[in-house]
């Protein structure tokens, strides 16, 4: 699906999000996963996502919803913000539920994406901090530090400070350079430099970028998830920032690397309803069904992405389970970056990140 490494998880949530995660707005919603027989018979919904195994898994997760409600479900994609903007501006919105990267629903909340009526969605089983004003999570995964066993042997890196410490931990670093600035990594750079992220300003972006740049010439900026996986399987890099799904596959294919779970960077796709969607009640029904325990189990079993229903217990083998982010041990170690800061400073961060990618 491309995993589009924009920014990670919602943190410093708004009052609305805080109330949402406490269940205040969810009380009148039917339980997640509920589908009323024949409730959408004769209606059509268009679901938009990123294709491939990911969207196939989402469609499989929605099969019971389609079969019971009687709705005709069309699929489109990949998600393109420019295309959605054209639909909204023309007043001819053909998309009903849209899976997006983690950042767009915050940047375009109320403009391209509707503010959600959380009395129509049961969010009580979603992890705290993951409900936005205009979105709910579609799934979770992580950006995780992987280290080469043969390089570090009995003295492996234990956290992001070790990742940035090239004296104690020499070796090649491979970093996600596939897309937008990685706010969580920049924050880790600030912390490794002795700074604080609690009251970040735009000037702190330079500090985080400088820390990444200071790693030096032994840095590889990979452009695709497939490339990161190849780097691990070939043993070319000593430390690699990888998406958990790619890390899992690389290890299954024999890559002799070990994950560092401390402060892994949380990432999630999100479900949204476009401004101007023709049948919002039907869109809410789809989202509520998708968030159900069984639907989320199917999604994980089909795709290896982590479910966002806290009661889900997908049946997966040990190699997949080892890289799911929703286990109690992994969940408590996730790093929740300040999404509000990155939305406000996205343009400046993008310019600085682009310069870094260009070697400046």
VEXDREN-2710 file (C-alpha; in Angstrom, 1 decimal):
% VEXDREN-2710
k/r/px/py/pz
1/UNK/0.0/0.0/0.0
2/UNK/3.0/2.3/0.1
3/UNK/2.7/3.1/3.8
4/UNK/3.3/6.8/2.9
5/UNK/5.5/7.8/5.8
6/UNK/4.0/11.1/6.7
7/UNK/3.6/11.5/10.4
8/UNK/2.6/9.2/13.2
9/UNK/0.0/9.2/15.9
10/UNK/-2.3/11.8/17.4
11/UNK/-0.9/13.2/20.6
12/UNK/-1.7/16.3/22.6
13/UNK/-5.3/15.6/21.6
14/UNK/-7.9/18.2/21.3
15/UNK/-10.7/18.4/23.9
16/UNK/-12.9/16.7/21.4
17/UNK/-10.5/13.8/21.0
18/UNK/-10.0/13.5/24.7
19/UNK/-13.8/13.3/25.2
20/UNK/-14.0/10.8/22.4
21/UNK/-11.5/8.4/23.8
22/UNK/-13.2/8.5/27.1
23/UNK/-16.4/7.4/25.5
24/UNK/-18.5/10.5/26.1
25/UNK/-19.5/10.7/22.4
26/UNK/-19.8/7.0/21.8
27/UNK/-22.6/6.1/24.1
28/UNK/-25.5/6.4/21.7
29/UNK/-23.7/4.6/18.8
30/UNK/-24.5/1.0/18.1
31/UNK/-21.6/-1.3/19.2
32/UNK/-18.8/-1.4/16.7
33/UNK/-19.3/-4.2/14.2
34/UNK/-23.1/-3.9/14.4
35/UNK/-24.9/-4.3/11.0
36/UNK/-28.6/-4.1/10.6
37/UNK/-30.0/-6.6/8.1
38/UNK/-31.2/-4.9/4.9
39/UNK/-30.6/-1.4/6.3
40/UNK/-28.8/-0.2/3.2
41/UNK/-30.5/-2.3/0.5
42/UNK/-30.6/-0.4/-2.8
43/UNK/-27.8/2.0/-1.8
44/UNK/-24.3/2.3/-3.1
45/UNK/-21.1/3.3/-1.3
46/UNK/-17.7/3.9/-2.7
47/UNK/-14.8/3.0/-0.5
48/UNK/-11.4/4.5/-1.4
49/UNK/-8.0/3.2/-0.2
50/UNK/-4.5/2.4/-1.5
51/UNK/-5.1/-0.9/-3.3
52/UNK/-3.0/-4.1/-3.2
53/UNK/-3.2/-6.5/-0.3
54/UNK/-4.2/-3.7/2.1
55/UNK/-7.4/-2.8/0.3
56/UNK/-8.2/-6.4/-0.4
57/UNK/-8.0/-7.0/3.3
58/UNK/-10.2/-4.1/4.0
59/UNK/-12.8/-5.4/1.6
60/UNK/-12.7/-8.8/3.2
61/UNK/-13.2/-7.1/6.6
62/UNK/-16.3/-5.4/5.2
63/UNK/-17.8/-8.5/3.6
64/UNK/-20.3/-9.2/6.5
65/UNK/-21.3/-5.5/6.4
66/UNK/-22.0/-5.7/2.7
67/UNK/-23.8/-9.1/2.9
68/UNK/-26.1/-8.1/5.8
69/UNK/-26.8/-4.5/5.0
70/UNK/-27.5/-5.1/1.3
71/UNK/-25.3/-2.2/0.2
72/UNK/-23.5/-2.3/-3.1
73/UNK/-19.8/-1.5/-2.3
74/UNK/-17.7/0.0/-5.0
75/UNK/-13.9/0.4/-4.6
76/UNK/-11.7/3.1/-5.9
77/UNK/-8.2/4.3/-5.4
78/UNK/-5.5/5.1/-4.7
79/UNK/-6.4/7.9/-2.4
80/UNK/-5.3/11.3/-3.9
81/UNK/-5.9/14.5/-2.0
82/UNK/-5.9/16.5/-5.2
83/UNK/-8.6/14.3/-6.7
84/UNK/-10.7/14.6/-3.6
85/UNK/-10.3/18.4/-3.5
86/UNK/-11.5/18.6/-7.1
87/UNK/-14.6/16.6/-6.2
88/UNK/-15.4/18.8/-3.1
89/UNK/-14.8/22.1/-5.0
90/UNK/-17.0/21.0/-7.9
91/UNK/-19.7/19.8/-5.6
92/UNK/-19.7/16.4/-7.2
93/UNK/-18.3/14.1/-4.5
94/UNK/-18.4/10.4/-5.6
95/UNK/-16.3/9.0/-2.7
96/UNK/-18.1/8.1/0.5
97/UNK/-15.4/6.7/2.9
98/UNK/-11.8/7.5/2.3
99/UNK/-8.7/5.8/3.8
100/UNK/-5.9/8.4/4.1
101/UNK/-2.4/8.9/5.4
102/UNK/-2.2/10.0/9.0
103/UNK/-1.7/13.7/8.4
104/UNK/-4.3/14.9/5.8
105/UNK/-7.4/14.7/8.1
106/UNK/-5.7/17.2/10.4
107/UNK/-4.5/19.5/7.7
108/UNK/-7.9/19.5/5.8
109/UNK/-10.3/18.9/8.7
110/UNK/-13.6/20.7/8.0
111/UNK/-12.4/21.6/4.5
112/UNK/-12.1/18.3/2.6
113/UNK/-13.0/16.0/5.5
114/UNK/-16.1/16.2/7.6
115/UNK/-16.0/16.7/11.4
116/UNK/-17.3/13.4/12.6
117/UNK/-20.5/13.0/14.6
118/UNK/-19.1/10.6/17.2
119/UNK/-22.6/9.6/18.4
120/UNK/-22.8/7.5/15.3
121/UNK/-19.5/5.6/15.7
122/UNK/-18.6/3.4/18.6
123/UNK/-15.0/4.4/19.4
124/UNK/-14.9/2.8/22.8
125/UNK/-12.6/0.0/21.7
126/UNK/-10.1/2.3/19.9
127/UNK/-6.8/3.0/21.7
128/UNK/-6.6/6.3/23.6
129/UNK/-5.4/9.2/21.6
130/UNK/-6.2/7.8/18.2
131/UNK/-9.5/9.5/17.4
132/UNK/-9.3/12.8/15.6
133/UNK/-11.9/15.5/15.0
134/UNK/-12.3/14.3/11.4
135/UNK/-11.0/10.8/11.4
136/UNK/-10.7/7.4/13.2
137/UNK/-7.8/5.0/12.7
138/UNK/-8.0/2.4/9.9
139/UNK/-5.1/0.3/11.3
140/UNK/-1.8/0.7/13.1
141/UNK/1.7/-0.1/12.2
142/UNK/5.1/1.3/13.2
143/UNK/8.4/2.7/12.1
144/UNK/10.9/0.7/14.1
145/UNK/14.7/0.6/14.6
146/UNK/16.2/-2.7/13.3
147/UNK/19.8/-3.6/14.0
148/UNK/22.1/-6.1/12.4
149/UNK/23.0/-8.9/14.9
150/UNK/26.4/-9.6/13.5
151/UNK/27.5/-5.9/13.8
152/UNK/26.6/-5.3/17.4
153/UNK/26.6/-8.8/18.9
154/UNK/26.5/-8.5/22.7
155/UNK/26.3/-4.7/22.7
156/UNK/23.3/-3.8/20.6
157/UNK/21.5/-0.4/20.4
158/UNK/18.7/0.0/22.9
159/UNK/17.0/3.2/21.9
160/UNK/17.1/6.2/19.5
161/UNK/20.0/7.8/21.4
162/UNK/22.1/4.8/20.4
163/UNK/20.9/5.2/16.8
164/UNK/22.3/8.7/16.7
165/UNK/25.5/7.8/18.6
166/UNK/27.9/6.8/15.8
167/UNK/30.9/6.7/18.1
168/UNK/29.6/4.0/20.4
169/UNK/27.6/2.3/17.7
170/UNK/29.5/2.8/14.4
171/UNK/27.9/1.6/11.2
172/UNK/25.7/2.4/8.3
173/UNK/22.2/3.8/9.0
174/UNK/19.3/3.5/6.6
175/UNK/16.4/6.0/7.0
176/UNK/13.0/6.3/5.5
177/UNK/13.3/8.9/2.7
178/UNK/10.1/7.9/0.9
179/UNK/8.0/10.9/1.5
180/UNK/7.1/13.7/3.9
181/UNK/9.2/14.6/7.0
182/UNK/9.1/12.0/9.8
183/UNK/8.1/14.1/12.7
184/UNK/8.8/11.3/15.2
185/UNK/12.3/10.9/14.0
186/UNK/13.0/14.6/14.1
187/UNK/11.7/14.7/17.7
188/UNK/14.0/11.8/18.6
189/UNK/16.9/13.8/17.2
190/UNK/15.9/16.7/19.4
191/UNK/15.8/14.4/22.4
192/UNK/19.1/12.8/21.5
193/UNK/20.7/16.3/21.3
194/UNK/19.5/17.0/24.9
195/UNK/16.5/19.1/23.9
196/UNK/12.9/18.9/24.9
197/UNK/9.9/18.2/22.7
198/UNK/7.3/19.4/25.2
199/UNK/7.4/23.0/24.0
200/UNK/8.8/22.7/20.5
201/UNK/9.2/25.7/18.3
202/UNK/10.0/25.9/14.6
203/UNK/13.6/26.5/15.5
204/UNK/13.7/23.0/17.1
205/UNK/13.1/21.5/13.7
206/UNK/16.6/22.6/12.6
207/UNK/18.0/20.9/15.7
208/UNK/16.4/17.6/14.9
209/UNK/17.4/17.8/11.2
210/UNK/20.9/18.6/12.2
211/UNK/21.1/15.6/14.4
212/UNK/20.0/13.4/11.5
213/UNK/22.5/15.1/9.2
214/UNK/25.3/14.5/11.8
215/UNK/25.1/10.8/11.3
216/UNK/27.3/11.6/8.3
217/UNK/28.0/10.0/4.9
218/UNK/27.2/6.5/6.1
219/UNK/23.5/7.2/5.7
220/UNK/21.2/5.6/3.2
221/UNK/17.8/7.2/2.5
222/UNK/15.7/4.5/1.1
223/UNK/12.7/5.4/-1.1
224/UNK/10.4/2.4/-0.9
225/UNK/9.5/-0.2/1.6
226/UNK/10.8/-2.8/-0.8
227/UNK/14.2/-1.1/-0.8
228/UNK/14.3/-1.1/3.0
229/UNK/13.5/-4.8/3.0
230/UNK/16.3/-5.5/0.5
231/UNK/18.8/-3.6/2.6
232/UNK/18.0/-5.9/5.5
233/UNK/17.9/-9.1/3.5
234/UNK/21.3/-8.2/2.0
235/UNK/22.7/-7.1/5.3
236/UNK/23.9/-3.8/3.7
237/UNK/22.9/-1.5/6.6
238/UNK/23.8/-1.9/10.2
239/UNK/20.7/-0.1/11.5
240/UNK/17.6/0.4/9.5
241/UNK/14.4/2.3/10.2
242/UNK/11.7/0.0/8.8
243/UNK/8.0/-0.3/8.7
244/UNK/6.9/-3.1/10.9
245/UNK/5.4/-5.1/8.0
246/UNK/8.5/-4.9/6.0
247/UNK/10.7/-5.7/9.0
248/UNK/8.5/-8.8/9.7
249/UNK/8.8/-10.0/6.1
250/UNK/12.6/-9.4/6.0
251/UNK/13.1/-11.5/9.1
252/UNK/10.9/-14.2/7.8
253/UNK/13.1/-14.2/4.7
254/UNK/16.2/-14.7/6.8
255/UNK/17.4/-11.2/7.6
256/UNK/19.5/-11.5/10.8
257/UNK/18.2/-8.3/12.4
258/UNK/16.5/-7.6/15.7
259/UNK/13.9/-4.9/16.5
260/UNK/14.2/-2.2/19.2
261/UNK/10.7/-1.6/20.5
262/UNK/11.5/1.3/22.8
263/UNK/9.8/4.4/21.5
264/UNK/8.9/2.8/18.1
265/UNK/7.2/5.5/16.0
266/UNK/3.4/4.9/15.8
267/UNK/1.8/5.3/12.4
268/UNK/-1.8/4.8/11.3
269/UNK/-4.0/5.2/8.2
270/UNK/-7.3/6.9/8.9
271/UNK/-10.9/6.6/7.8
272/UNK/-12.6/9.8/6.8
273/UNK/-15.9/11.0/5.3
274/UNK/-15.4/13.7/2.6
275/UNK/-17.2/17.0/2.8
276/UNK/-20.2/16.7/0.5
277/UNK/-20.5/13.0/0.7
278/UNK/-24.0/12.1/-0.5
279/UNK/-25.1/9.7/2.3
280/UNK/-23.3/10.3/5.5
281/UNK/-25.4/8.0/7.5
282/UNK/-24.4/5.1/5.2
283/UNK/-20.8/6.2/5.5
284/UNK/-21.0/6.1/9.3
285/UNK/-22.6/2.6/9.1
286/UNK/-19.6/1.4/7.1
287/UNK/-17.0/2.9/9.4
288/UNK/-18.8/1.5/12.5
289/UNK/-18.9/-2.0/11.0
290/UNK/-15.2/-1.8/10.0
291/UNK/-14.2/-0.9/13.6
292/UNK/-15.8/-4.1/14.9
293/UNK/-13.8/-6.9/16.7
294/UNK/-14.4/-9.5/14.0
295/UNK/-13.7/-7.1/11.1
296/UNK/-10.4/-6.0/12.6
297/UNK/-9.4/-9.6/13.1
298/UNK/-10.0/-10.4/9.5
299/UNK/-8.1/-7.3/8.4
300/UNK/-5.0/-8.3/10.4
301/UNK/-5.2/-12.0/9.3
302/UNK/-5.3/-10.8/5.7
303/UNK/-2.7/-8.0/5.8
304/UNK/-0.6/-8.4/9.0
305/UNK/-1.4/-4.8/10.0
306/UNK/-2.3/-4.4/13.6
307/UNK/-6.0/-4.1/14.5
308/UNK/-7.4/-1.0/16.1
309/UNK/-10.1/-2.7/18.1
310/UNK/-8.6/-3.5/21.5
311/UNK/-10.7/-6.6/21.8
312/UNK/-9.5/-8.2/18.5
313/UNK/-7.6/-11.4/18.7
314/UNK/-6.5/-12.2/15.2
315/UNK/-5.2/-15.7/14.5
316/UNK/-1.7/-15.2/13.1
317/UNK/1.5/-17.2/13.3
318/UNK/4.3/-16.4/15.7
319/UNK/6.4/-14.5/13.1
320/UNK/3.5/-12.1/12.4
321/UNK/2.6/-11.8/16.1
322/UNK/6.1/-10.7/16.9
323/UNK/5.7/-7.6/14.8
324/UNK/2.2/-6.6/15.7
325/UNK/2.1/-3.3/17.5
326/UNK/-1.0/-3.9/19.6
327/UNK/0.5/-6.4/22.1
328/UNK/0.5/-5.0/25.6
329/UNK/4.3/-4.8/25.7
330/UNK/4.6/-3.1/22.3
331/UNK/1.7/-0.8/22.8
332/UNK/3.1/0.7/26.0
333/UNK/6.4/1.5/24.3
334/UNK/5.0/3.3/21.3
335/UNK/6.1/6.9/20.8
336/UNK/3.2/9.3/20.2
337/UNK/4.5/12.4/18.5
338/UNK/3.0/15.9/18.6
339/UNK/0.8/15.8/15.5
340/UNK/-0.6/19.3/16.3
341/UNK/2.9/20.8/16.1
342/UNK/3.6/19.1/12.8
343/UNK/0.4/20.2/11.2
344/UNK/1.2/23.8/12.2
345/UNK/4.8/23.6/11.0
346/UNK/4.4/21.2/8.1
347/UNK/5.4/23.6/5.3
348/UNK/8.6/24.6/7.1
349/UNK/9.4/21.0/8.0
350/UNK/8.8/19.8/4.5
351/UNK/11.2/22.4/3.1
352/UNK/13.9/21.4/5.5
353/UNK/13.3/17.7/5.0
354/UNK/13.5/18.1/1.2
355/UNK/16.8/19.9/1.6
356/UNK/18.1/17.0/3.8
357/UNK/17.1/14.5/1.1
358/UNK/18.9/16.6/-1.5
359/UNK/22.1/16.5/0.6
360/UNK/21.9/20.1/1.7
END
